[in-house]
Amino acid sequence: MPLDGPVAARLTIHLAGDAVWHRRPAFAEIVHRARKAGLAGASVFHGVEGYGHHMRVHEEHPVHLVAHGPCAVEIVDGEQRLRAFLDTLEDILTTTGVAVLERVEVRGRPSTT
C-alpha cells in the first residue's frame, strides 16, 4: 500500500530494551510479527535515557543500550491495518510495554534498505 498524505498512522510500542518474550527480545518479536503481517515497515530505536511507570530514570552507556536502556518500536501503515495488528500484540503488551497509535502525514520516499 503506498503511504502518502494524511491516510497513514504510526504505532509506537515503548518497552525496556531487555524485555523478553519467549526467550527472544520483545522488540524483535514485534518486528517479526509486523513483517509477517505485511506491514509497510518497522524500526527499533534504543534510547540513552528514559523512565517509565516506576519513575526510575534509566541511564545507559552506548555499549549497553540494547541490553538495558529504553526502547521503542515504530511501525507506519494504514490506520485500520495498525489497529488490527495492535490486537495481535495483546499477549506481549499485557506483560511489558505500552502502545501509542496516532494519525500521521507521510511525505517523501521510503528507504530501500
N, C-alpha and C positions, 0 to 999 in steps of 0.2 A: 504494500500500500504506500503510495507516495505521500510523504508528510510535508505539506506546505500550507501555510496560513493558520488560522485560528481553530483548526479542527483537531489538533493534537492534544495530548495530555502527557504529564510526566508523573511517574510513580517513583517515589524515593523511599527506600527502606533504610532506616537508621538502625545500626546494631554495633555491637562490640566486634573488633577485628578478630578476637579469639573465640567468638561464638561458634559452636559446633552443632551440626545436625547429622546424626547417624555417622559419626567418625569422619565427617567431611566439613570443611569450613562452611558456615551457613551462607556466606556471601557467594561462594562457588556453587552451592546447591541452587540458589535463586537464579544466578546467571544461566546455569544449565537448563533449568526449568523454562526460563524465558526463551532460550534458543529453541528448545523442543516445542514450545507453543507457537513458534514462528513470529515472535515479536520483532519490531524493527531494529532494536539494538539495546544493549545493556552495558553499563560501565560501573566499575567499582572504584571508589575513592577512599583512601585511607587518610585519616586526619592526624594532625600533630598534637592537638589538644582539644578536649571537649568534656562535657559532663552530661549525665542522664538523670533518671528519676531519683537516684540516690544522692544527687547533688555533690558527688565527689569528683573533683577535677582530675582527668586522666591526662598526663603529660608523657609523651614518648620521644625518645631519641629516634632519628630516622632509621637506624638499624633494626629497631624493634616495632616499627609501625604495624606491619602485617599481623604480628603476633598479639599485640595488646591494645593498640590505640582504637579510637572511634573509627567507624567505617560506614559508608553509605553506598547503596546500590541504586543507580538511576536507570530507569527504563522509559523510553519515549515511544509512543504509538498512539493509536486512536483511543479515545476515552472509553468506549464500550469494551474494546479488547483488553484494556488495562484493568477495568473493573472485573471482568471475567477472570483474568489472570490473578488478581488480588485474592479472589475466592479460593484459588488453589494454594495460597500461601498460609492459610489459617493454621495449619499444623506447625509451621515454623514460628509464626507471629504469636501464638499462644505461649511459646517457650521463650522467645527472645525477639527483641526488635519492635519497632513501631513504623507504620507506613503512612505516607502522605501522598494524596493524589490531587493534582492540580491541573487546570487547563493552561496550555501554553501556546504560543505562536512560534512556528518553526520557519526559519529562513535560512538560506544558504544551501550548500551541497553537503551531503553526508560524506564522511571519510570512507575510503575504500579499504582501509586497513583494519 
